[in-house]
Amino acid sequence: PMYFLLSNLSLVDICITSTIIPKMLLNIQTQSKAITYAGCITQMYFFLLFAGLDDFILTVMAYDRYVAICHPLHYMVIINPWLCGLLVLVSWIMSSLYSLLQSIMVLQLSFCEDLEIPHFFCEFNQMVQLACSDTFVENIVMYFGVGMLGGGPFVGILYSYSKIVSSIRAIPSAQGKYKAFST
């Protein structure tokens, strides 16, 4: 299961890089520092998709390590290939829905002029600031989403590793602690 999760994490990291670097290289080549509205929405969707997915997969990996260290005899029963696939699938679905929500919210905004962002990277926050319409709802959803999709996995990872550390500290022998920490 760990190699399956690592391969998914590697894919997601490659995809995050692929959403930003091509536009940056094009801007360097053409000496232009702008991105179109459609390019911005597309880049924002894929960046949010893969950034959220990165957080979720890291959380699933922390859970995997928690089960491996705290419940080693039940590891193969708990973390089976079906559960691993399901956790990765749920991560993809949640990240896709979040990035779709954010992209649709930007599409609902109205802008005062023909929009061209003077950067190679487009953020949701930039788009909200450039809008002429009321952005109260967008700001609430943005901060709620950051809290849930950033804070939720962060708390899950911290909880998992705190349980791992407390479990390792309960091991009486120094050799057992060393083996558990190396895992």
C-alpha positions as CSV (number, residue, x, y, z in Angstrom):
1,P,0.0,0.0,0.0
2,M,2.8,2.5,0.8
3,Y,4.2,2.2,-2.7
4,F,0.8,2.7,-4.3
5,L,0.4,5.9,-2.2
6,L,3.9,7.0,-3.0
7,S,3.3,6.5,-6.7
8,N,0.1,8.6,-6.5
9,L,1.9,11.3,-4.5
10,S,4.7,11.4,-7.2
11,L,2.1,11.7,-10.0
12,V,0.3,14.5,-8.2
13,D,3.6,16.4,-7.5
14,I,4.5,16.1,-11.2
15,C,1.1,17.4,-12.2
16,I,1.3,20.4,-9.8
17,T,4.6,21.4,-11.4
18,S,3.0,20.9,-14.9
19,T,0.3,23.4,-14.2
20,I,2.6,26.3,-13.5
21,I,6.0,25.7,-15.2
22,P,4.9,25.6,-18.9
23,K,3.2,29.0,-18.6
24,M,6.2,30.4,-16.8
25,L,8.6,29.1,-19.5
26,L,6.3,30.5,-22.2
27,N,6.3,33.9,-20.5
28,I,10.1,33.9,-20.3
29,Q,10.4,33.0,-24.0
30,T,7.9,35.6,-25.2
31,Q,8.9,38.3,-22.7
32,S,5.2,38.5,-21.7
33,K,4.0,38.6,-18.1
34,A,0.3,38.0,-18.6
35,I,-2.2,35.1,-18.6
36,T,-5.6,35.2,-20.2
37,Y,-8.9,34.7,-18.3
38,A,-9.5,31.3,-19.8
39,G,-5.9,30.2,-19.1
40,C,-6.3,31.5,-15.6
41,I,-9.4,29.6,-14.9
42,T,-7.9,26.4,-16.3
43,Q,-4.6,26.8,-14.4
44,M,-6.5,27.6,-11.2
45,Y,-8.7,24.5,-11.5
46,F,-5.8,22.1,-12.0
47,F,-3.6,23.7,-9.4
48,L,-6.3,23.6,-6.8
49,L,-7.1,20.0,-7.8
50,F,-3.5,18.8,-7.4
51,A,-2.7,20.9,-4.3
52,G,-5.8,19.5,-2.5
53,L,-5.0,16.0,-3.7
54,D,-1.4,16.4,-2.4
55,D,-2.8,17.2,1.1
56,F,-5.3,14.3,1.0
57,I,-2.7,11.7,-0.1
58,L,-0.3,12.9,2.6
59,T,-3.1,12.4,5.1
60,V,-3.8,8.9,3.8
61,M,-0.1,8.2,4.0
62,A,0.0,9.4,7.6
63,Y,-2.9,7.1,8.4
64,D,-1.1,4.2,6.7
65,R,2.0,4.8,8.9
66,Y,-0.2,5.1,12.0
67,V,-1.8,1.6,11.3
68,A,1.6,0.1,10.4
69,I,3.2,1.2,13.7
70,C,0.4,1.2,16.2
71,H,-1.4,-1.9,14.9
72,P,1.2,-3.9,13.1
73,L,-0.5,-7.3,13.4
74,H,-3.7,-5.9,11.9
75,Y,-2.0,-3.9,9.2
76,M,-2.7,-6.2,6.2
77,V,-6.4,-6.6,7.3
78,I,-7.0,-2.8,7.9
79,I,-4.9,-1.4,5.0
80,N,-5.9,-3.7,2.2
81,P,-5.7,-2.8,-1.5
82,W,-9.5,-2.1,-1.7
83,L,-9.3,0.5,1.2
84,C,-6.2,2.1,-0.3
85,G,-7.9,2.5,-3.6
86,L,-11.0,3.8,-2.0
87,L,-9.1,6.4,0.1
88,V,-7.3,7.6,-3.0
89,L,-10.5,7.7,-5.0
90,V,-12.2,9.7,-2.2
91,S,-9.2,12.1,-2.2
92,W,-9.6,12.6,-6.0
93,I,-13.3,13.2,-5.7
94,M,-13.1,15.7,-2.8
95,S,-10.2,17.6,-4.5
96,S,-12.1,17.7,-7.8
97,L,-15.3,19.0,-6.2
98,Y,-13.4,21.7,-4.3
99,S,-11.5,22.9,-7.4
100,L,-14.6,22.8,-9.5
101,L,-16.5,24.8,-6.9
102,Q,-13.8,27.5,-6.8
103,S,-13.6,27.7,-10.6
104,I,-17.3,28.0,-10.9
105,M,-17.3,30.8,-8.3
106,V,-14.7,32.7,-10.3
107,L,-16.8,32.2,-13.5
108,Q,-19.7,33.8,-11.7
109,L,-17.8,37.0,-10.9
110,S,-18.1,40.1,-13.2
111,F,-15.1,42.1,-14.1
112,C,-15.0,45.8,-15.1
113,E,-12.7,45.5,-18.1
114,D,-11.0,43.0,-20.4
115,L,-9.1,40.9,-17.9
116,E,-5.5,40.1,-18.3
117,I,-3.6,39.0,-15.2
118,P,0.0,40.3,-15.1
119,H,1.5,37.1,-13.7
120,F,2.3,33.6,-15.0
121,F,0.4,32.1,-12.0
122,C,-3.3,32.7,-11.3
123,E,-4.7,32.4,-7.8
124,F,-8.3,32.4,-6.6
125,N,-7.6,35.3,-4.3
126,Q,-6.2,37.5,-7.2
127,M,-9.4,36.9,-9.2
128,V,-11.6,37.8,-6.3
129,Q,-9.7,41.0,-5.8
130,L,-9.9,42.0,-9.5
131,A,-13.7,41.5,-9.5
132,C,-16.1,44.5,-9.7
133,S,-19.1,42.5,-8.2
134,D,-19.7,41.8,-4.6
135,T,-17.2,39.1,-3.4
136,F,-18.5,38.4,0.1
137,V,-19.7,34.9,-0.6
138,E,-16.5,34.1,-2.5
139,N,-14.4,35.2,0.4
140,I,-16.4,33.2,2.9
141,V,-16.1,30.0,0.7
142,M,-12.4,30.6,0.1
143,Y,-11.6,30.9,3.8
144,F,-13.9,28.0,4.7
145,G,-12.3,25.8,2.0
146,V,-8.8,26.7,3.1
147,G,-9.8,25.9,6.7
148,M,-11.4,22.6,5.8
149,L,-9.0,21.4,3.1
150,G,-5.9,22.8,4.7
151,G,-6.7,22.4,8.3
152,G,-8.5,19.1,8.2
153,P,-5.6,17.1,6.6
154,F,-3.1,19.0,8.8
155,V,-5.0,18.0,12.0
156,G,-5.3,14.4,10.7
157,I,-1.6,14.2,10.1
158,L,-0.7,15.8,13.5
159,Y,-3.1,13.4,15.2
160,S,-1.7,10.4,13.4
161,Y,1.9,11.2,14.2
162,S,1.2,12.1,17.8
163,K,-0.4,8.6,18.2
164,I,2.7,7.1,16.6
165,V,5.1,9.0,18.9
166,S,3.1,8.1,22.0
167,S,3.0,4.4,20.8
168,I,6.7,4.4,20.3
169,R,7.4,6.0,23.6
170,A,5.5,3.1,25.3
171,I,8.0,0.5,23.9
172,P,10.2,-0.5,26.7
173,S,13.4,-1.5,24.8
174,A,15.7,1.0,23.1
175,Q,16.2,-1.4,20.2
176,G,12.4,-1.6,19.7
177,K,12.1,2.2,19.8
178,Y,14.9,2.5,17.2
179,K,13.2,-0.1,14.9
180,A,9.8,1.7,15.2
181,F,11.3,5.1,14.6
182,S,13.1,3.8,11.5
183,T,9.8,2.5,10.2
